[in-house]
Amino acid sequence: MTGTCLDPPRVVGYAVRVVTPITLRALTKRFGETTAVDAIDLDIPAGDLFFLLGPSGCGKTTLLRMIAGFSDPTRGTIRFSDDDVTHMPANKRDTGMVFQGYALWPHMTVRQNVRFGLEVRKIGKAEMNQRVDEALANVQLTPYADRKTNQLSGGQQQRVALARALVIKPRVLLLDEPLSNLDAKLRLDMRQQIRDLCKASGITGVYVTHDQHEALSMADQVAVLNQGRVVQAGPPTKLYRRPANRFVADFLGETNFIPGEVAGTEGEHIMLNTPFGKLASSVFPEDLPQGGAVTCSIRPEAVQLIDAAQANGKPNTFAAEQTRLIYLGSLAQHRLSVADHELKAFELNPQPANTGQTLTCQVDPADVVILQD
């Protein structure tokens, strides 16, 4: 086993005693005059893998540390189910933690590292050995049980840390950027391994990352943070396809921001006057102004390149001058110009082409998202 090719986990010997929702109300943390976490309200469903996502300095790690009990809130409350754990010591909260640097003891074997938390809890020897064996089997490290951790690869060390956190059967599993020290290929493999283990065990997980792809591919729910506040929360598909504002649209992947003015409605569509002509949108915020300037988001993959003869009668059709083409085999990235505005478009399975063409573009109204700010 190299740590780069993992079978789907078959979790044995694990039963969560009671599934645990987490409730945060007005949770705030200040350091002097600086507010790191600003009155956050969140409901984390029992059994979900919940991601805290945002750029460096947004407050996500501070929020995780308060949930773990490593940092005391300035105000607000934290509940695990009906239990108020706001000021409870970390060692009384019944949580498992996977750190960014793994925090393994290099003088101990893999088995000894995994067993440590059970020894602290004074679990009987027979049960302890059984639980350690099961935990190692779940992360596919049984053949490495007697090796020192510094003899393992990065991916194997990460799985030791995960086994050590899960073997105590915590109410809540907390993960602080656990994949950031791994190479790109191994991160892809470990994403699914972590999700499968968490979902198979039924545990509630809170996962901090700044990696959008990690969040989109692993999470049940995501909270996007900026400047200490939650700017949008929900399922990954909703956040990506229906961003509430410019920050979320820009942070979660690439997009085109297009200025426009509300021109009225036609049927179920809001009509916008834009530099690309009149665009129809079926996605707009509840407090959409009746007139005035707005910004809409169109993802590059939503821009379809069609034959000009197919344009008749289709909404949101316009011509664009191709200024740049980056051919990547399965994907081509087009840079287009429309009335001095740049537009990005992604084309799957592209055919060889030269730059400088005039292309016909079409966007479904469901992909024209009017943003709140």
GUVO-883305 format. One line per 8 residues: number of its first residue (from 0); for each residue x, y, z of C-alpha. Coordinates in Angstrom, 1 decimal, m for minus. Layout:
BEGIN
NUM	X Y Z | ... .
END
This chain:
BEGIN
0	0.0 0.0 0.0 | 1.4 3.4 m1.0 | m1.3 5.6 0.4 | m2.3 6.8 m3.0 | m4.8 4.1 m4.0 | m7.5 3.4 m1.4 | m10.4 1.0 m1.4 | m13.8 2.3 m0.2 .
8	m13.8 2.0 3.6 | m15.9 m0.8 5.3 | m16.3 0.7 8.7 | m16.5 m1.9 11.4 | m17.0 m1.7 15.1 | m18.3 1.9 15.0 | m21.7 3.0 16.3 | m22.3 6.6 17.2 .
16	m24.1 6.7 20.6 | m26.4 9.6 19.7 | m26.2 11.7 16.6 | m25.2 15.2 17.6 | m26.4 18.4 16.0 | m24.4 21.6 16.7 | m26.0 24.9 17.4 | m24.1 28.2 17.4 .
24	m25.9 31.4 18.5 | m24.4 34.9 18.3 | m20.9 33.4 18.7 | m18.3 36.1 18.9 | m14.6 36.2 19.5 | m12.6 39.4 20.0 | m8.9 39.8 20.4 | m8.5 43.3 21.8 .
32	m10.0 45.7 19.2 | m10.1 43.0 16.5 | m13.3 41.0 16.0 | m12.2 37.6 14.6 | m15.7 36.0 14.7 | m18.7 38.3 14.6 | m22.0 37.1 16.0 | m22.3 33.9 14.0 .
40	m25.5 31.8 14.0 | m25.2 28.3 12.5 | m27.2 25.1 12.7 | m25.1 22.1 11.9 | m27.3 19.0 11.3 | m26.5 15.7 13.1 | m24.4 13.4 10.9 | m23.5 16.1 8.3 .
48	m20.0 16.8 7.1 | m20.1 20.6 7.5 | m17.5 22.8 6.0 | m16.2 26.2 7.1 | m14.8 27.8 4.0 | m13.1 31.1 3.4 | m9.9 33.0 2.7 | m7.1 33.3 5.2 .
56	m8.0 35.5 8.2 | m11.8 35.1 7.7 | m12.3 33.5 11.2 | m12.9 29.9 10.2 | m10.1 28.4 12.4 | m11.0 30.6 15.3 | m14.6 29.4 15.0 | m13.4 25.7 14.9 .
64	m11.2 26.3 18.0 | m14.2 27.6 19.9 | m16.3 24.6 19.0 | m13.3 22.4 20.1 | m13.0 24.2 23.4 | m9.5 25.5 22.7 | m10.6 29.1 22.7 | m13.3 30.7 24.9 .
72	m15.9 32.8 23.2 | m16.3 36.5 24.0 | m20.0 36.0 23.9 | m22.6 33.6 22.4 | m23.4 30.0 22.9 | m22.3 26.5 21.6 | m24.6 23.5 22.0 | m24.0 19.9 21.2 .
80	m27.6 18.6 21.0 | m29.2 20.1 24.1 | m25.9 20.4 26.1 | m24.5 23.8 26.5 | m20.7 23.3 26.0 | m19.8 27.0 25.6 | m17.4 27.2 28.5 | m16.8 23.5 29.0 .
88	m13.1 22.4 28.9 | m12.0 20.8 25.7 | m11.3 17.4 27.3 | m14.9 17.2 28.5 | m16.6 17.9 25.2 | m16.2 14.4 23.7 | m14.7 15.6 20.4 | m12.1 14.1 18.1 .
96	m9.6 16.5 16.4 | m7.5 16.0 13.2 | m4.9 18.8 13.0 | m3.3 20.3 10.0 | 0.1 19.0 11.1 | m1.4 15.6 12.3 | 0.3 16.1 15.8 | 1.5 12.4 15.9 .
104	4.1 11.2 18.4 | 7.2 10.1 16.4 | 8.6 8.0 19.2 | 5.4 5.9 19.2 | 4.2 3.2 16.8 | 1.0 3.6 14.7 | m0.8 1.4 17.2 | 0.4 3.4 20.2 .
112	m0.7 6.7 18.6 | m4.1 5.4 17.9 | m4.4 3.8 21.3 | m3.4 6.9 23.3 | m6.9 8.5 23.6 | m8.3 5.2 24.9 | m5.6 4.9 27.5 | m6.4 8.4 28.7 .
120	m10.0 7.4 29.0 | m9.0 4.2 30.9 | m10.8 1.9 28.5 | m10.3 m1.8 29.4 | m7.4 m3.6 27.6 | m9.6 m6.1 25.7 | m11.9 m3.4 24.4 | m9.0 m1.1 23.7 .
128	m7.2 m3.7 21.5 | m10.4 m4.4 19.7 | m11.2 m0.8 19.0 | m7.6 0.0 17.8 | m7.7 m3.0 15.5 | m11.0 m1.9 14.0 | m9.8 1.7 13.6 | m6.7 0.6 11.8 .
136	m8.7 m1.7 9.5 | m11.1 1.2 8.7 | m8.2 3.4 7.5 | m6.4 0.4 5.8 | m3.3 0.6 8.0 | m3.3 m2.8 9.7 | 0.0 m3.9 8.0 | 1.7 m0.7 9.4 .
144	0.5 m1.0 13.0 | 4.0 m1.6 14.4 | 5.8 1.0 12.4 | 6.9 4.4 13.8 | 4.9 7.2 12.3 | 8.0 8.9 10.8 | 8.4 5.8 8.6 | 5.0 6.5 6.9 .
152	4.1 8.6 3.9 | 2.1 11.9 4.4 | m1.2 10.2 3.4 | m0.6 7.3 5.8 | 0.2 9.8 8.6 | m3.0 11.6 7.9 | m5.0 8.3 8.2 | m3.3 7.6 11.5 .
160	m4.5 11.0 12.8 | m8.0 10.2 11.5 | m8.0 6.8 13.1 | m6.8 8.3 16.4 | m9.7 10.8 16.3 | m12.3 8.2 15.4 | m11.3 5.4 17.8 | m12.6 7.3 20.8 .
168	m16.0 7.4 19.2 | m16.5 11.1 19.7 | m19.8 13.0 19.4 | m18.2 15.4 17.0 | m15.2 15.2 14.6 | m13.3 18.4 14.0 | m10.8 18.7 11.1 | m8.5 21.7 10.6 .
176	m7.2 21.7 7.0 | m6.1 18.1 7.3 | m5.1 17.7 3.6 | m3.1 21.0 3.2 | 0.3 19.2 3.6 | m0.4 16.6 1.0 | 0.4 16.7 m2.8 | m2.4 17.3 m5.2 .
184	m2.9 13.6 m6.3 | m3.0 12.4 m2.7 | m5.4 15.1 m1.7 | m7.8 13.9 m4.3 | m7.6 10.3 m3.0 | m8.0 11.4 0.6 | m11.0 13.6 0.0 | m13.3 10.6 m0.7 .
192	m11.7 8.5 2.0 | m12.4 11.1 4.7 | m16.0 11.6 3.5 | m16.7 7.9 3.3 | m15.4 7.3 6.8 | m17.4 10.1 8.3 | m20.6 9.2 6.5 | m20.2 5.5 7.3 .
200	m19.7 6.2 11.0 | m22.6 8.6 11.1 | m20.6 11.2 13.0 | m21.1 15.0 12.8 | m18.0 16.5 11.2 | m16.9 20.2 11.1 | m14.1 20.7 8.5 | m12.1 23.9 8.0 .
208	m10.5 24.6 4.6 | m9.7 27.4 2.2 | m9.8 25.0 m0.7 | m13.0 25.5 m2.7 | m12.7 22.1 m4.5 | m12.4 20.3 m1.2 | m15.6 21.9 0.1 | m17.6 21.4 m3.1 .
216	m16.6 17.7 m3.5 | m16.9 16.6 0.1 | m19.4 18.7 2.0 | m23.1 18.1 2.9 | m23.3 21.8 3.8 | m20.9 24.7 3.5 | m20.7 28.0 5.3 | m18.7 30.7 3.5 .
224	m17.0 33.1 5.8 | m15.6 36.6 5.2 | m14.3 39.0 7.8 | m15.6 37.0 10.7 | m19.2 36.6 9.3 | m21.1 33.9 7.5 | m22.0 35.4 4.1 | m23.9 32.4 2.8 .
232	m24.5 28.8 4.0 | m26.2 25.8 2.3 | m25.5 22.8 0.1 | m22.5 23.1 m2.2 | m24.6 23.0 m5.4 | m26.7 25.9 m4.2 | m23.7 28.0 m3.2 | m22.0 27.4 m6.6 .
240	m25.1 27.8 m8.8 | m26.9 30.4 m6.8 | m24.4 32.6 m5.0 | m26.0 35.2 m2.9 | m23.4 37.9 m3.6 | m20.3 38.9 m5.5 | m17.9 37.5 m2.8 | m19.4 34.0 m2.9 .
248	m19.6 33.9 m6.7 | m16.0 35.0 m7.0 | m14.6 32.8 m4.2 | m16.3 29.6 m5.4 | m14.7 29.1 m8.8 | m14.4 31.3 m11.9 | m17.2 33.5 m13.1 | m18.0 36.5 m15.3 .
256	m19.4 39.6 m13.6 | m21.6 41.6 m16.0 | m23.1 45.0 m15.2 | m26.7 45.6 m16.1 | m29.9 47.5 m15.4 | m33.3 46.0 m14.6 | m35.5 46.6 m17.6 | m38.7 44.9 m16.4 .
264	m40.1 41.4 m16.6 | m41.2 39.1 m19.4 | m43.2 36.1 m18.2 | m41.0 34.4 m15.5 | m37.9 36.2 m16.5 | m36.3 39.5 m15.3 | m34.9 41.4 m18.3 | m31.6 43.2 m18.0 .
272	m30.0 45.7 m20.3 | m26.3 44.8 m20.5 | m23.3 45.5 m22.7 | m24.1 42.1 m24.3 | m27.6 43.2 m25.2 | m30.8 42.3 m23.4 | m30.3 39.3 m21.1 | m33.1 37.3 m19.4 .
280	m32.6 35.8 m15.9 | m34.7 33.4 m14.0 | m32.5 33.7 m10.9 | m32.6 36.8 m8.8 | m32.7 37.9 m5.2 | m35.9 38.5 m3.3 | m35.1 42.2 m2.8 | m34.4 42.8 m6.5 .
288	m34.8 46.5 m7.3 | m37.5 47.5 m9.8 | m34.9 49.5 m11.7 | m31.3 50.7 m11.5 | m27.9 49.0 m11.7 | m27.3 45.4 m10.8 | m24.5 42.9 m11.3 | m25.1 39.4 m12.6 .
296	m22.8 36.3 m12.5 | m22.4 33.9 m15.4 | m20.1 30.9 m15.0 | m17.7 30.2 m17.9 | m19.1 26.7 m18.4 | m22.6 28.2 m18.8 | m21.6 30.1 m21.9 | m22.4 27.8 m24.8 .
304	m20.7 28.3 m28.2 | m23.3 27.5 m30.9 | m23.6 27.8 m34.7 | m25.0 31.1 m35.8 | m27.8 29.3 m37.6 | m29.0 27.8 m34.3 | m29.4 31.2 m32.6 | m32.8 32.1 m34.0 .
312	m35.4 32.3 m31.2 | m33.0 31.4 m28.4 | m32.8 33.8 m25.4 | m29.5 35.4 m24.4 | m27.8 35.0 m27.7 | m25.0 37.4 m28.7 | m21.9 37.6 m30.9 | m18.4 37.8 m29.3 .
320	m14.9 38.3 m30.7 | m12.5 35.5 m29.6 | m9.3 37.2 m28.3 | m7.5 34.2 m26.8 | m7.8 30.4 m26.8 | m6.1 28.0 m24.3 | m6.4 24.4 m25.5 | m6.1 21.9 m22.7 .
328	m7.2 18.7 m24.5 | m10.5 17.9 m22.9 | m11.2 21.6 m22.3 | m10.7 24.9 m24.1 | m10.7 28.2 m22.3 | m11.9 31.0 m24.5 | m11.4 34.7 m23.8 | m14.0 36.7 m25.6 .
336	m14.7 40.4 m26.1 | m18.2 41.9 m26.3 | m18.5 45.7 m26.5 | m15.1 46.1 m24.7 | m16.1 43.7 m21.9 | m14.2 40.5 m21.4 | m16.0 37.2 m21.2 | m14.6 33.7 m20.3 .
344	m16.1 30.6 m21.8 | m15.2 26.9 m21.2 | m15.8 24.4 m24.0 | m15.7 20.7 m23.4 | m14.3 18.3 m26.1 | m13.2 21.3 m28.2 | m12.2 21.0 m31.9 | m8.9 22.7 m33.1 .
352	m9.6 26.3 m33.9 | m7.8 29.6 m34.5 | m8.2 32.7 m32.5 | m9.7 35.9 m33.9 | m13.1 34.4 m34.9 | m16.5 35.8 m34.2 | m18.4 33.3 m32.2 | m22.0 33.0 m31.3 .
360	m22.7 32.6 m27.6 | m25.9 31.5 m25.8 | m26.6 31.4 m22.0 | m29.7 29.7 m20.4 | m31.7 32.2 m18.3 | m31.2 29.9 m15.3 | m27.5 30.5 m15.5 | m27.8 34.3 m15.3 .
368	m27.7 34.9 m11.6 | m28.5 38.4 m10.3 | m26.5 39.1 m7.2 | m27.5 41.0 m4.1 | m24.3 43.1 m4.0 .
END
